Amino acid sequence: MKNLCLGLLLSSALAAPAFADDHTTKVVYAGTMIDVESGKALKDRVIVIEDGMITAIGSRATIEDIEIPDDAELIDLSDMTVLPGLSDSHVHLTSDANVHGYKRLTRSTPRAAITGVVNAEKTLMAGFTTVRNLGAPGFADVDLMNAIDDGDVPGPHMIPAGRSIGITGGHCDNNLLPYEAQAIGGGVADGPWAVRAKVRENNKYGAKVIKFCGTGGVLSKGTKIGAQQFSFEEMKAIVDEAHLLGLKVAVHAHGADGIETAIRAGVDSVEHSSLITDAGIRMAKQKGTYLSMDIYVSDYILSEGEAAGILEESLAKERTVGKAQRERFQAAVKAGANIAFGSDAGVYPHGQNGRQFAYMVDWGMTPIQAIQASTIGNAKLFGITEDRGSIAVGKRADIIAVDGDPLADVKELEDVDFVMKDGTVYKSD
Ligand code: ARG
């Protein structure tokens, strides 16, 4: 054992990427560390990691008493800004951005799982160490989570939803084919008991969060974004059943009625929240409901969407909703509502999740607020602050770094240079 000496730290080499667990003690020297709990940037921090968990943090002065084994691996990030791993509350790892509309029909569930493997790695390399996967065919996301957790493939910690629950003919159904094809989404159910049964089934097959569709959507054929889907009674049944089972609930909702009804029913987050009214924002604030507003994706849909197969009727819907959503985001920020970082990556390319930070700042957040949304904020929404969301003793060593100052220019988070998950280094540029 030796006492920690800064000279040794600064001469250290970086670990090569490895996807298996390793048990060596690691010591990260952070030139600047963003403490998302206090919102402060702290200088010259030392972070000690054992078995993938953070066991000590301090300044150079206070850390010198801590015993460090001689074979500890020293990771020098003294020129960098170190942050907790980012998280995204709304992704679809098994979906590809260039496969929309009728092209999606060509994709089997096994093919979607393979797509998920590719996208999981891209997401992790972009600095996102925890994601909620809000909907996948046939529980492909549950298997992806298992493969990542088993160390078979690199990827973020996942909170998978399995099949999204929705009404017949709604946003979470498959409405692309005529009646004869009998194409029905895996999560379709109508009526309070039928939706409860879907929640139970999702839980049985490994879902860790429940997603349902509470209004029409942009990308679904024949649905209206303003129209509520599911009655209050059905929404309440979904939420009650999920909460009995210890699962959080995320609702897809663009229109004001669906948003407000879902908040009343007790959902934990409202995805999109595009046309939320001032009254809806007040309700969300009062109930502590998180608004997960994907305010970047519109740019991708309107510029690349047509080539990717997005239907003309969907492009038309997007033209009515994209800008309005950003304005409502601004209103929600101003009102002090809980805002999650959710991107809907999968509609646009995975690994570009970080592009949304600059939009959140352009539309009313400070850089630290946007960073908090994606770290400690999301961790609160997911109910995982015990081991994630900030760099703190007792939490997982999910740590990223960038070479600039993201508090001055949040776009630094579009190009993350260093990624560690559970103490294993996956990227070190
Ligand atoms: N999956 C969503 C839907 O189809 C995407 C909405 C994207 N547009 C937006 N402005 N956020 O409804």
Residues whose N, C-alpha, C, O or C-beta is under 5 A from the ligand:
A	BS01	LIG	G217 V218 L219 S220 D294 V297 S298 V321 G322 Q325
